[in-house]
Amino acid sequence: MEQIITELEQIVRGRLENWPEQWEGYHWPGYTWEHTLRVRDLALRLADEAGADAYVVELAAVLHDIEKPIGREHAPVGAETARGLLAERPLDPDIAERVVSVIASHAGGNTPEHPVENLVLGDADLIDANFGLVGTWRFITIRAGHGSTVEETVRGFRDWLPRKDELLGLLNTEQGRAVAADRREQMHGFCASVEEAFDAGALGQGLMALVQHINAEHARGSILAQLPRLRQIAEAADDGALEAYQRLVDEVEGRA
């Protein structure tokens, strides 16, 4: 089983790690591959808590965005690509079809009647893109990539946060709702503290320095690449930046 997952990881990484080559809408080089890794970790956590089949969930998580470059229809097209890749490997046909179903419904197609494996992957995907400090990092990066200044981004928190709150109703599992609620609280607190620091003129310090670094690094746009410098910034601060940094790491690794 591990060999199959390793092979599929290599295929997906080859397609997504450098896609797109430059900014394209809300996508940038490196984001979708790292998003895939984070979704897998969070989906496996939710699967354990909800009693889902971890192997089905992991296979689907690795493959769920394999056709992301085609746009809105990436879920059904990706499901068919996954069907072909799984058929080439020594995998029980029933498991393969369950994986295909999970991928096909992950981008907003789930209902409470879907199997729990479908629901935990859909919830993990939605949470990673929209909630917590990972979601806030994504917002800062997107705004910077579209030319916003740091001030415009900080002031934009107030309009952005309510739109994220509205997505809570789209989650389908108790476990997913609990994670999203916790991440929502964290990002609201972080954004409020950043705005307070900005109003206090704390540019280049602590929390504001974290935001400024993410803004400046938007062209690379990799959380994993940014973490070492973010840690250095946070360790030199005394305004909650270190706690924010550690929370970001916990979310990246699926612990929070």
C-alpha positions in Angstrom: 0.0 0.0 0.0 2.8 2.4 0.9 4.4 1.8 -2.5 1.2 2.8 -4.3 0.9 6.0 -2.4 4.6 6.8 -3.0 4.2 6.3 -6.7 1.1 8.5 -6.8 2.7 11.2 -4.8 5.5 11.4 -7.3 3.1 11.7 -10.2 1.0 14.5 -8.5 4.1 16.3 -7.3 5.5 16.3 -10.9 2.2 17.9 -12.1 1.6 20.4 -9.4 4.9 21.5 -7.6 5.7 24.0 -10.3 2.2 24.8 -11.5 1.5 27.4 -12.7 4.8 28.8 -13.8 3.6 32.3 -12.9 0.6 33.8 -11.1 -2.7 32.7 -12.6 -5.8 34.0 -10.9 -5.8 32.6 -7.3 -3.0 30.1 -8.1 0.7 30.4 -7.9 3.8 28.1 -8.1 4.0 25.7 -5.3 0.7 26.4 -3.6 -1.4 23.5 -4.9 1.2 20.8 -4.1 1.7 22.0 -0.6 -2.1 22.3 -0.2 -2.3 18.6 -1.2 0.1 17.7 1.5 -1.8 19.7 4.1 -5.1 18.4 3.0 -3.8 14.8 3.3 -2.6 15.4 6.9 -5.8 17.0 8.0 -8.1 14.5 6.2 -6.3 11.6 7.9 -6.8 13.3 11.3 -10.5 13.8 10.5 -10.8 10.2 9.2 -9.4 8.9 12.5 -11.8 10.9 14.5 -14.8 10.1 12.3 -14.1 6.4 11.8 -13.4 6.7 8.0 -11.2 4.3 6.0 -7.8 5.9 6.3 -6.4 4.2 3.2 -9.3 5.4 0.9 -9.0 8.9 2.4 -5.2 9.1 1.9 -5.3 7.9 -1.7 -8.1 10.3 -2.5 -6.3 13.2 -0.7 -3.1 12.6 -2.7 -5.0 12.6 -6.0 -7.8 15.1 -5.3 -6.3 18.1 -7.2 -4.3 16.2 -9.9 -6.3 18.0 -12.6 -6.5 21.4 -10.8 -4.9 23.1 -13.8 -8.1 22.7 -15.9 -10.1 24.9 -13.5 -13.7 24.5 -12.1 -14.2 21.0 -13.5 -11.1 19.6 -11.9 -12.9 17.3 -9.5 -14.8 15.0 -12.0 -12.0 15.1 -14.5 -9.5 14.3 -11.7 -11.7 11.4 -10.6 -11.4 9.9 -14.1 -7.6 10.5 -14.2 -7.4 8.8 -10.8 -9.4 5.8 -12.1 -6.9 5.2 -14.8 -3.9 5.6 -12.4 -5.4 3.3 -9.9 -6.3 0.6 -12.5 -2.6 0.4 -13.4 -1.7 -0.6 -9.8 -2.4 -3.7 -7.7 -5.4 -2.2 -5.9 -8.7 -3.8 -5.0 -11.3 -2.5 -7.6 -13.8 -1.7 -4.8 -11.3 0.5 -3.0 -10.4 2.2 -6.3 -14.0 3.1 -7.0 -14.5 4.5 -3.5 -11.4 6.7 -4.1 -12.8 7.9 -7.4 -16.1 8.8 -5.7 -14.3 10.7 -3.0 -12.3 12.8 -5.5 -15.4 13.4 -7.8 -17.4 15.0 -4.9 -14.6 16.9 -3.0 -15.1 20.3 -4.5 -18.5 21.2 -3.2 -20.4 18.1 -4.4 -20.8 16.4 -1.0 -24.1 15.9 0.8 -24.7 14.3 4.2 -25.7 11.1 2.4 -22.2 10.6 0.9 -19.9 8.1 2.6 -17.8 9.5 5.5 -14.6 9.2 3.4 -16.1 11.7 0.9 -17.1 14.1 3.7 -13.8 14.2 5.6 -11.8 14.9 2.4 -14.3 17.6 1.3 -14.1 19.2 4.8 -10.3 19.1 4.9 -10.0 20.7 1.5 -12.4 23.5 2.4 -10.8 24.1 5.8 -7.2 24.3 4.4 -8.1 26.9 1.8 -10.2 29.1 4.0 -9.7 28.9 7.7 -7.0 29.5 10.3 -3.6 31.0 9.9 -3.0 28.9 6.8 -6.1 30.6 5.3 -4.9 34.0 6.4 -1.5 33.3 4.9 -3.3 32.5 1.6 -5.3 35.7 1.8 -2.2 37.8 2.3 -0.4 36.1 -0.5 -3.3 36.4 -2.9 -3.7 40.1 -2.1 0.0 40.7 -2.6 0.0 38.8 -5.8 -2.7 41.0 -7.1 -0.8 44.2 -6.2 -2.3 45.1 -2.8 -0.1 47.0 -0.3 0.3 45.7 3.2 -2.0 48.4 4.4 -4.7 47.5 1.9 -4.4 43.8 2.9 -4.7 44.6 6.7 -7.7 46.8 6.1 -9.2 44.1 3.9 -9.4 41.7 6.8 -12.7 43.2 7.9 -14.4 42.4 4.6 -12.7 39.0 4.1 -13.4 37.5 7.5 -17.3 37.5 7.3 -17.0 35.8 3.9 -15.0 33.0 5.4 -17.5 32.7 8.3 -20.3 32.0 5.8 -18.4 28.9 4.7 -18.8 27.2 8.0 -22.3 26.0 6.9 -20.8 24.0 4.1 -18.9 21.6 6.3 -20.4 18.1 6.6 -18.8 16.4 9.6 -18.9 17.2 13.2 -15.1 16.8 13.3 -14.6 19.2 10.4 -16.9 21.8 12.0 -14.9 21.6 15.2 -11.6 22.2 13.4 -13.0 25.0 11.3 -14.5 26.7 14.4 -11.2 26.6 16.2 -9.3 27.9 13.1 -11.9 30.6 12.7 -11.3 31.9 16.2 -7.6 31.8 15.7 -7.7 33.8 12.4 -10.1 36.4 13.8 -7.8 36.9 16.8 -4.7 37.1 14.6 -6.3 39.6 12.2 -7.5 41.8 15.0 -4.0 41.8 16.6 -2.3 42.6 13.3 -4.7 45.5 12.6 -4.0 46.8 16.2 -0.3 46.5 15.6 -0.6 48.4 12.3 -2.6 51.2 13.9 0.1 51.4 16.6 2.8 52.0 13.9 4.5 48.7 14.5 5.7 48.1 11.0 8.7 45.8 10.8 8.0 44.4 14.3 6.6 41.1 15.4 3.1 40.4 14.0 3.4 43.1 11.4 6.9 41.8 10.3 5.3 38.4 9.8 2.7 39.9 7.5 5.2 42.0 5.7 7.4 39.0 5.0 4.5 36.9 3.6 3.6 39.9 1.5 7.1 40.3 0.2 7.5 36.6 -0.5 4.2 36.2 -2.5 6.0 35.4 -5.8 7.5 32.2 -4.2 4.4 31.6 -2.2 5.5 28.5 -0.3 4.7 28.2 3.4 7.4 25.6 3.8 10.0 27.9 2.3 8.9 30.8 4.4 8.8 29.1 7.8 12.5 29.4 8.7 12.5 33.2 8.3 9.0 33.5 9.9 10.4 31.7 12.9 13.4 34.0 13.2 11.0 37.0 13.1 8.7 35.5 15.7 11.4 34.6 18.1 12.7 38.1 18.2 9.2 39.5 19.1 7.2 39.8 22.2 3.7 40.6 20.8 2.3 37.1 20.2 4.2 36.6 17.0 5.8 33.4 18.3 2.5 31.9 19.3 1.1 32.8 15.8 4.1 31.2 14.2 3.7 28.0 16.2 0.0 27.9 15.4 0.8 28.2 11.7 3.2 25.3 11.9 0.6 23.2 13.8 -2.0 23.8 11.0 0.6 23.1 8.3 1.3 19.7 9.9 -2.4 18.9 10.5 -2.3 19.1 14.3 -4.7 22.1 14.6 
